[in-house]
Amino acid sequence: MNLAWAFFVLDPDVMGGYLQNPISHADLFVLTWFVASAATLGGGLGSGLESDEAIRAAAYSKREQDRRDRLTHSPNSKPSTS
């Protein structure tokens, strides 16, 4: 997907002009591979460093967080099955 986006957005002639070095479509492939690899490593490191609470806060809405808080603070309540 990154490669298709790079072919759509990046023009090798324009990019080569900025870098003052000719760039081919093979260089775009290497660039997309590098970006995808860096994003994968960054995501893995970031998720490994975050706590479960921080991940839940980012993934769920405020209403879902409130519902989970009510369920954890009230030991006698049972979740509804609706």
ABEGO torsion letter per residue (X at the ends): XAAAAAAAABBAAAAAAAAGBBBBAAAAAAAAAAAAAAAAAAAAAAAAABBAAAAAAAABBAAAAAAAAAAAABAABBBBAX
